[in-house]
Amino acid sequence: MCLGVPGKIIEIYPKDNMRMCKIDFGGTTREACLDFIPEAKVGDYTIIHVGFAISLLSEEEAAETLALLQEIADIEEELGPDPSQKV
C-alpha cells in the first residue's frame, strides 16, 4: 500500500535543476520535489509521496486527512502488534 501524507509548504528553492521545497508535517520538516505541481507556492498544502509533491489540497482537506491518519495510528497502538506478522 502506498501512502501520501499532507504537509504545508514553508519554503521553495532550486536544487540540482529541480524545484524543491521544505514541507512542515506538524512540526517535522522534510524536503520534497515540486516539479509535478509547478503552481505550488509557500503556504499551500500538498500531498507528499516518496519525496514528491503530487497534488495540492485545501487546509481543511489536509487537516481532515491528518486526523484520519492519527485515528489509524491510535487504533494500531490500541490493538498492539499483529501476531501474524513476523519481525
C-alpha positions in Angstrom: 0.0 0.0 0.0 1.3 3.5 -0.9 0.6 6.4 1.4 0.7 10.1 0.6 0.9 12.5 3.6 -0.3 16.1 3.6 2.0 18.9 4.6 2.4 22.6 4.3 5.0 24.2 2.0 7.1 26.5 4.1 10.0 27.3 1.7 10.7 26.9 -2.0 14.1 26.8 -3.7 16.0 25.4 -6.6 18.3 22.4 -6.2 20.0 20.3 -8.9 17.8 21.8 -11.6 14.6 20.9 -9.7 12.1 22.9 -7.8 12.4 21.8 -4.2 10.6 22.7 -1.0 10.6 22.3 2.7 7.4 20.7 4.0 6.0 21.0 7.5 4.3 17.9 8.8 3.0 19.4 12.0 6.4 20.2 13.4 8.6 17.8 11.4 10.1 19.2 8.3 11.3 17.3 5.2 12.5 18.1 1.7 10.3 17.3 -1.3 10.3 17.9 -5.1 7.7 20.3 -6.5 8.3 19.5 -10.2 4.9 17.7 -10.5 2.9 20.7 -9.3 4.7 23.9 -10.6 1.8 26.1 -9.5 2.5 25.4 -5.8 3.6 28.3 -3.6 4.6 28.8 0.0 1.6 28.3 2.3 -0.1 25.7 0.1 -0.9 22.3 1.4 0.2 19.3 -0.7 0.3 15.5 -0.6 3.8 14.1 -0.4 4.6 10.6 -1.7 8.2 9.3 -1.6 9.7 12.8 -1.6 7.5 14.2 -4.4 4.6 16.7 -4.0 1.8 15.1 -6.1 -1.2 17.3 -5.6 -2.5 20.4 -3.9 -5.3 20.4 -1.3 -7.0 22.8 1.0 -6.0 23.4 4.6 -9.3 21.7 5.6 -8.6 18.6 3.5 -5.1 18.4 4.9 -6.5 18.6 8.5 -9.1 16.0 7.8 -6.6 13.6 6.3 -4.1 14.1 9.2 -7.0 13.4 11.6 -7.8 10.1 9.8 -4.1 9.1 9.8 -4.0 9.8 13.6 -7.1 7.6 14.1 -5.3 4.8 12.2 -2.2 5.2 14.4 -4.3 5.3 17.6 -6.2 2.1 16.6 -2.9 0.3 15.7 -1.5 1.3 19.1 -4.6 0.2 20.9 -4.6 -3.2 19.2 -0.9 -3.9 19.5 1.2 -5.7 17.1 -0.3 -8.1 14.6 0.6 -11.6 15.8 0.6 -12.9 12.2 3.4 -10.5 11.3 6.9 -11.9 12.0 9.5 -9.3 12.8 
